[in-house]
């Protein structure tokens, strides 16, 4: 009687194991919420899943939103390009396009996130902060970018700094033994 008629083979399911109330499902949600903040050595090389998920959202936003904006601007541009303006749009299009790989290969594409953090924070310091300090930011052409770039502080919090150091900066034992 515990079997559902019409379900056979490997897809057979014992209906006695189906939760009668939502408590079993709630336990799984609680485990997920607890484990999302713990390092995951099985799936993410010791990086917390919350960091991976937040960075994937950033990669998706960069790929779709910045990609759409940059590529639309490039494709629809008419006339000669001003060289520095062209470099800016080409860099944004390139980094947005490459960010698509970060949605799936998050840890391998961390240098793109670091590039994004660095240039946005640098721009905020060099351009927006002096305007803000003199009460000229609001209403200026820089206000819109400042409002977007300020969100670069969020990936700083979720960036796996120790993983990045160990995998991108720290010299391996092999390289340390080579004498120049």
N, C-alpha and C positions, 0 to 999 in steps of 0.2 A: 504493500500500500504506500510505502514511502517514495515510490518512483512516480514521476510524471509520465503519463502515457505519451508515446511518440518520441521520447528522448532515449537514444540507445548509444552504445559504444562509448568512446572516450568522452563524449559530451553528456553522459549520464550524470545526473545530479540527484543527490539524496535530499529530498525536501525537508528532512528532519534537521538539516544543517542550516537552513534558511533562517535568518534572524526573525523572531516573532515580534520583536519591538526594535526600536532604533538603537538600543544600548550597545550592541556589538559594533555597529557602524560608528557610533560615537567614540568608542575606545580606539578604533583605527584612526579617526581624525585626531584624537588627542596624541597618539603616538607620533603621527606625522608632524604635528605642531611642536612637539618636544624635540624630535629628531632633526627638524629643519635647522635648528640652531647648534647642532653638534657636528663636529668634523666627520665627514663621510669618507673613509678610506677605501671602501669598496667601489664606489661610483665616481668620486670626485677627488681622488688623490689627497685626502685629508682636508679638503676645503669644505666649509659649511655649505649645505645646500641652499640656504637663504642667499648667500653670496652669489652662487651660480645663477639662481633664478632672477635676482635683481640685475645682474650683469647681462643676462640674456634679454631681459626687457630693454635695457639700454642699447644692446646691439640691435635689437629689432627696431627700436625708435630711430637709431642712427641710420639703419639700412633703409627703412621705409620713408620716414619723414625727411631726413636730411638728404637722402638719395633722391627722392622725388623733387625736392626744392632745387638741389644743385643741378640735377640732370635737366630739369625743365628750363632752368635759367640758361644752361649751356645750349640746349637744342633750340630754344626760341630766340637766342641772341641774334641781333642783326647788326651788320656793320663791323668795323674793326674793333678789336678788343684793346682796352687799355691793359698793358702787360701785367701789372701787379694785380689788378682786378681779375684778370684771366687766371693767374696763378691761384688766387684765393678760391675761385669757383672750381677749378680743376682739382685742387687738393681736397676740397670738401666732397666732390663727386667721387674721387678715388677712395678716400677713407670711408665714406658711407657705403660704397660698393663692397669694399673689403670687409666691412663690419658684418655683412651677411654671413660670412664664415663663422663669426663669433657666436651666432645663434646656436650652432651645433657643436663647434669646437671652442667652447668658451675659454678654457684655460690656455689653449695654444694662442689665442688672439688677445691676450692681456696687454701686449704692447700697444695695441690700437686704443684700448681704454686709457692707458697711461698717457698716450699722445693727446687724447681728447681732454683729459683732466688738466694736463700741463698747459695746452694752448688756451683753454678757456680761463683757467685761474690766472695765467699770465696776462691775458687780455683784460680781465677784471681789475687786476692790480695796475696795469699800465694805462688803460683807457677809462674804465668806469669809476674807479676809486677817486682819481683826481676830480672828475666831474661831480661825483657825489659829495666829496669834501667841500666843494665850493658851491653846493646847491644848484648845480647846472645839469645834473643827470636827467631829472624829470623833464620831459618835453624835448629832450635832445634826440638826435638821430641814434645815439648809442643806447637809449633807454630800452628798446625792444631786445637788443642782443644781451644787455645786462640781465634782463628778466629771464632770458633763456639760459644764459651761461651760469647763473647763480646755482642752477640745479646740478652743476658739475661737482658740487660738494657731496652729493649723495653717493656717487660711486666711490668716493674716497673712503667712506665709512664701510662699504661692502667689498672693497678691493682686497683680495687675499695677499696682503703684503709679504707675509712669511713665505708663502708658496712662490710668489714672484721672485723674491730674493734667492731662494734655494734653487729655482729652476732657470732663471734668466740672468742673474748677476753673479752669484757665487761661482767661483771657478771650480771645475771638477778636479778631482784628485789627479787625473791624467794631465790636465793642463798645468797644474801647480808643479808637477815634476819636470816640466820642460824648462830648461834654462836658456834664456836668450842672451 
